[in-house]
Amino acid sequence: MRRRLEDGDAAGQVHILEMVTLFWLFFMTATFILQLKVPDPTSPASDGILDLAAEDAYNSLAGAAPEDTNYSSRLSELLATEEADMVCQNMLDALRSSIRGNCWLAIDSGSLEPYGSVSKPEGRSLTIHHLVHENTNSWTVSLQVWHTGGSS
């Protein structure tokens, strides 16, 4: 009988060690998970601000009256007279000071080419694209914008 009691004590000690080990494993796992740094999702308002800023910059030329009445807008006029740098620079100048951007243009099936001053995006950016048809040409106008300093 004495021999069986000692076996029971040994099994009890093993069980206690198992429980301590499981508790320690659970505690360390929870500590690890709580220390993970998960970034906050970008606010939809941030993307909305960028989208509105890009559309406003585009509309500053697309909605402006042309100097030559043969064109539908100042944008169409500048594109038709192949003043691509002026198109992009005017749109980039229309952005508010807290937002920077890049402008690309493509004619017909050509590839997009950067015009105006070109910068490297700082953080998240948003790009809008518009198709402008003037005479026999179709222009793709793309404007990429981001918050100054890369903030969201």
C-alpha positions as CSV (number, residue, x, y, z in Angstrom):
1,M,0.0,0.0,0.0
2,R,2.9,2.3,0.8
3,R,4.3,1.9,-2.7
4,R,1.0,2.9,-4.4
5,L,0.8,6.2,-2.4
6,E,4.2,7.2,-3.5
7,D,3.2,6.6,-7.2
8,G,0.1,8.8,-6.6
9,D,2.3,11.6,-5.2
10,A,4.6,11.4,-8.2
11,A,1.7,11.6,-10.6
12,G,0.3,14.6,-8.6
13,Q,3.6,16.4,-8.8
14,V,3.8,15.8,-12.6
15,H,0.2,17.1,-12.9
16,I,1.1,20.3,-10.9
17,L,4.2,20.8,-13.1
18,E,2.0,20.4,-16.2
19,M,-0.4,23.0,-15.0
20,V,2.3,25.5,-14.0
21,T,3.9,25.0,-17.5
22,L,0.5,25.6,-19.2
23,F,-0.2,28.7,-17.1
24,W,3.3,30.1,-17.9
25,L,2.8,29.3,-21.7
26,F,-0.6,31.0,-21.7
27,F,0.7,34.1,-19.8
28,M,3.7,34.5,-22.1
29,T,1.5,34.1,-25.2
30,A,-0.9,36.8,-23.9
31,T,2.0,39.1,-23.1
32,F,3.4,38.7,-26.6
33,I,0.1,39.3,-28.3
34,L,-0.6,42.4,-26.2
35,Q,2.8,43.9,-27.2
36,L,2.1,43.5,-30.9
37,K,1.8,46.9,-32.5
38,V,-1.0,46.8,-35.1
39,P,-1.2,50.0,-37.0
40,D,-4.5,51.9,-37.0
41,P,-6.4,51.7,-40.3
42,T,-6.2,54.8,-42.4
43,S,-9.3,56.9,-42.0
44,P,-11.7,57.0,-45.0
45,A,-11.8,60.8,-44.4
46,S,-8.1,61.0,-45.2
47,D,-8.6,59.3,-48.6
48,G,-11.6,61.6,-49.1
49,I,-9.5,64.7,-48.5
50,L,-6.9,63.5,-51.0
51,D,-9.6,62.7,-53.6
52,L,-11.3,66.1,-53.2
53,A,-8.0,67.9,-53.5
54,A,-7.0,66.0,-56.6
55,E,-10.5,66.5,-58.2
56,D,-10.4,70.2,-57.3
57,A,-6.9,70.6,-58.9
58,Y,-8.2,68.8,-62.0
59,N,-11.4,70.9,-62.2
60,S,-9.3,74.1,-61.8
61,L,-8.4,73.6,-65.5
62,A,-11.2,71.4,-66.7
63,G,-13.8,73.9,-65.5
64,A,-11.9,77.0,-66.6
65,A,-13.1,78.9,-69.6
66,P,-10.7,78.6,-72.6
67,E,-9.0,81.6,-74.2
68,D,-9.9,80.3,-77.6
69,T,-13.7,79.6,-78.0
70,N,-12.9,76.6,-80.3
71,Y,-12.2,74.5,-77.2
72,S,-14.5,73.3,-74.4
73,S,-12.2,74.2,-71.5
74,R,-8.8,75.6,-70.7
75,L,-7.6,72.0,-70.1
76,S,-8.6,71.0,-73.6
77,E,-7.0,74.1,-75.1
78,L,-3.7,73.5,-73.4
79,L,-3.7,69.8,-74.3
80,A,-4.5,70.5,-77.9
81,T,-1.7,73.1,-78.2
82,E,0.7,70.6,-76.6
83,E,1.5,72.6,-73.5
84,A,1.7,69.6,-71.3
85,D,4.1,71.1,-68.7
86,M,1.7,74.1,-68.3
87,V,-1.2,71.7,-67.8
88,C,0.5,69.7,-65.0
89,Q,2.1,72.7,-63.4
90,N,-1.2,74.6,-63.2
91,M,-2.9,71.5,-61.6
92,L,0.0,71.0,-59.1
93,D,-0.1,74.7,-58.2
94,A,-3.9,74.4,-57.5
95,L,-3.2,71.9,-54.7
96,R,-3.3,73.4,-51.2
97,S,0.0,73.7,-49.3
98,S,-0.6,70.6,-47.2
99,I,-0.9,68.4,-50.2
100,R,1.7,67.6,-52.8
101,G,1.4,65.7,-56.1
102,N,2.7,64.4,-59.4
103,C,1.0,64.7,-62.8
104,W,1.2,62.4,-65.8
105,L,-0.2,62.7,-69.2
106,A,-0.6,60.2,-72.1
107,I,-1.9,60.8,-75.6
108,D,-4.1,58.1,-77.2
109,S,-2.5,54.7,-76.5
110,G,0.8,56.1,-75.3
111,S,2.3,55.5,-71.9
112,L,2.0,58.0,-69.1
113,E,4.8,60.5,-68.9
114,P,5.5,62.8,-65.9
115,Y,5.2,66.6,-66.5
116,G,5.6,69.6,-64.2
117,S,7.6,69.2,-61.0
118,V,8.0,65.6,-60.0
119,S,8.3,64.5,-56.3
120,K,8.5,61.2,-54.5
121,P,5.4,60.3,-52.5
122,E,5.8,60.5,-48.8
123,G,3.5,57.8,-47.3
124,R,0.1,56.9,-48.7
125,S,-0.9,58.4,-52.0
126,L,-4.1,58.5,-54.1
127,T,-4.3,58.8,-57.9
128,I,-7.1,60.0,-60.0
129,H,-7.4,59.5,-63.7
130,H,-9.5,61.4,-66.3
131,L,-9.9,60.8,-70.0
132,V,-10.1,64.1,-72.1
133,H,-11.2,63.9,-75.7
134,E,-10.2,66.8,-77.9
135,N,-10.3,66.8,-81.7
136,T,-9.0,63.4,-82.7
137,N,-6.9,62.8,-79.6
138,S,-7.7,61.2,-76.3
139,W,-5.6,62.3,-73.4
140,T,-5.2,60.5,-70.1
141,V,-4.7,62.9,-67.2
142,S,-3.5,61.3,-64.0
143,L,-2.9,63.2,-60.8
144,Q,-1.2,61.5,-57.8
145,V,-1.6,63.3,-54.4
146,W,-0.4,62.8,-50.8
147,H,-0.3,64.7,-47.6
148,T,2.9,66.7,-47.0
149,G,5.1,64.9,-44.6
150,G,3.4,61.6,-45.4
151,S,0.8,61.9,-42.7
152,S,-2.5,60.2,-43.2
